Amino acid sequence: MKTTQILIAGFGGQGILFSGKFLAYKGLTEELQVSWLPSYGPEMRGGTANCNVILSDTPVGSPIITEPDVLIAMNLPSLQKYVNTVVPGGQIYVDSSLIDAKVERDDVEVFYIPATQMAKDEGISTLANMIIIGHLLENHSELSFNGAAEVVDKLVPPKKAALKDLNMKALTLGKEYNK
Amino acid sequence: MAERILMKGNEAIAEAAIRAGCRHYFGYPITPQTEIAAYMAKKMPKIGGVFLQAESEIASINMVYGAAAAGMRVMTSSSSPGVSLKAEGLSYIAGSDVPALVVNVQRGGPGLGGIQPSQSDYFQATKGGGHGDYRMIVLAPASVQEMASLTIKGFDLADKYCVTSMILADGTIGQMMEPITFEDTEPKVYDKPWALTGTEGKRKHNVVNSLYLKPDELEKKNFERYEKYAEIEKNEAMWEEYMMDDAEYCVVAFGIASRVAKNAVVAAREEGIKVGLIRPITLWPFPTAAFEAAQDKVKAFISVELNMGQMIEDIRLATGCKKPVSLCNRTGGMIPGPDEVLEAIRNAKKGAL
C-alpha cells in the first residue's frame, strides 16, 4: 500500500483517539507498518484533540503528520486549522452536522457526512466518529471495509461487548451513506 | 515469530522492565510518562512485585537506591522537572556503585516548562545532573520497539557495570503507539556479592555508602570508577548509520528528532544531495568512532535537536571541530518538520552554515 497519512481532529470526547486506534489496529491485522500519535495534555480535557495515524508497507519515518493524505474534521476549528495542510489529491471528511462551512479547495476530494445527526437519529450518539470511519474505509482507494468486524472485536473490551454491535452499526451506516 | 502487538512507548518500557526481571518500581506521576506507573500499578501486584507511588520524586529515587543496594532490579520513571528532583539520589547511587534504571520521558523546560516533547535534558543526562564526578549510561530510543529493547539492555548494562542506566526518551515516543514484538527470553542474572542481603551470620557484612571523608580514599575510588567508565566507553557505544556510505553531508539526530531527520534525508536524496544520518543510540558513551569515520568523508554535519543545541557540543568534540557543524532545532515542545530539516541540509550544501 502507498503510505497513507490520516489526521483526525475534533473536540475531546468525540472519540478522536479511538477512531485513530481503530485504523491503527486495522493496519496491524493487515500486516502493515503503523504509527498512532495522540495529542496529549490540556486539549484532551475538553478542548481540541487530534490523532496522527500512518499506515504503510515500509517502515514509518516521522510519526508526526504535517501534510495529511486524509483529514477527518469533526469541528470547525479543526477544519480551519488543517484544511490547507492536506496534500493536493487528498481527501477531507467533514462532519457536516457540526460544521456549516464548505471546503474552498478544488484540488481535494471532500465528503460531507452529517455523522453527528445520523448517530443521534440511530440512538448511537457517541459513535459519529465511527460513521465517518466507515465512510472513509469505503471511499479511500488504499483502505477497505473488509476485516472491520475483526478489528472491532479486538478493540472493544469484553466488559463492553454490547458496544461491538453498535460500532459495527455505525461503521455500516457510514459505508452505506450516500449510496 | 512472536506476535506483533500495538503498544504505547511508555507501556513498552514497563512491560520490558517486567520481562527483564524488574520487580520493584517506585515513582511519582508526571505527564507525559504516567502510563509507565499505571502499567506497573496494574501488573506488579499480580506477579509478586512492588509498585509504590512515593510521596515525592526525591523519596522514590531513594527507594530505588535502597532496593538497588539490596541487589534488586529496580527502576523509577519521571519527566524533566521530576528528574531534576531525583538528581541528588542519582549522585548517591553513582557514588555507591549500585545498579539502577531511570527513565526520563522528556518535556519542555527549564522550570516547570510545558508538557510537550523535548530533548532539552541532554546535558543533564550526559554530563551529570547530580554533583560529583560520575557518569550514567544514557540510552535514546527512537521507536516503541526500542523503548522495550533498550530498557532490557539498560538493566543488563546497569548490572554489568554497577551504574545507572538512563532511558532518555521524549513525550512523542512515550505517547505514540507502534507495533512491537517481545522475544521470549529469560532475564540475565548477574552476581551481586556486594549486595545487602543479610549475612545470616555466615559472611562479613557488606557496606553500601558514598561517604569517603579521607580525600586520598575518595580520589582512589573516583579513579577506579573512571576505569570502569573507560571500559564502558570502549565497549558499549551504539549507533545507527543510514545512507552514510557515499554521504557528503551528515545529519546527526537521536530519538524522535532522528525520525523526522530520516524523512528529510530521503527527501534530500531525491533532490540529488548525498546526505546520510548518524543516530546515536547511546548518548553516553557518545559514539565517537562513528564520527571519527565520518569526519574525513563528509563536508559538514547538521545536528537536529529539540533543544537550543546541546548534542552539537559532543559532535564538535568527537570530530575535533574538523568540519563545520550547523544546528537545526526547535525547543519548548515544538518539533521541526522534515521541510525545516531539508532546508538545513540544502543550506549546508550551499555552504551557508
HADDOCK unambig.tbl for C-alpha pairs under 7 A between the chains (distance, minus, plus):
assign (segid A and resid 34 and name CA) (segid B and resid 178 and name CA) 5.84 0.50 0.50
assign (segid A and resid 34 and name CA) (segid B and resid 179 and name CA) 6.66 0.50 0.50
assign (segid A and resid 35 and name CA) (segid B and resid 177 and name CA) 5.80 0.50 0.50
assign (segid A and resid 35 and name CA) (segid B and resid 178 and name CA) 4.87 0.50 0.50
assign (segid A and resid 36 and name CA) (segid B and resid 176 and name CA) 5.50 0.50 0.50
assign (segid A and resid 36 and name CA) (segid B and resid 177 and name CA) 4.93 0.50 0.50
assign (segid A and resid 36 and name CA) (segid B and resid 178 and name CA) 6.52 0.50 0.50
assign (segid A and resid 37 and name CA) (segid B and resid 175 and name CA) 6.65 0.50 0.50
assign (segid A and resid 37 and name CA) (segid B and resid 176 and name CA) 4.38 0.50 0.50
assign (segid A and resid 37 and name CA) (segid B and resid 177 and name CA) 6.42 0.50 0.50
assign (segid A and resid 38 and name CA) (segid B and resid 175 and name CA) 6.89 0.50 0.50
assign (segid A and resid 38 and name CA) (segid B and resid 176 and name CA) 6.59 0.50 0.50
assign (segid A and resid 41 and name CA) (segid B and resid 115 and name CA) 6.95 0.50 0.50
assign (segid A and resid 61 and name CA) (segid B and resid 259 and name CA) 5.09 0.50 0.50
assign (segid A and resid 61 and name CA) (segid B and resid 260 and name CA) 6.60 0.50 0.50
assign (segid A and resid 61 and name CA) (segid B and resid 262 and name CA) 6.41 0.50 0.50
assign (segid A and resid 61 and name CA) (segid B and resid 263 and name CA) 5.88 0.50 0.50
assign (segid A and resid 62 and name CA) (segid B and resid 259 and name CA) 4.53 0.50 0.50
assign (segid A and resid 62 and name CA) (segid B and resid 260 and name CA) 4.67 0.50 0.50
assign (segid A and resid 62 and name CA) (segid B and resid 263 and name CA) 6.64 0.50 0.50
assign (segid A and resid 66 and name CA) (segid B and resid 337 and name CA) 6.97 0.50 0.50
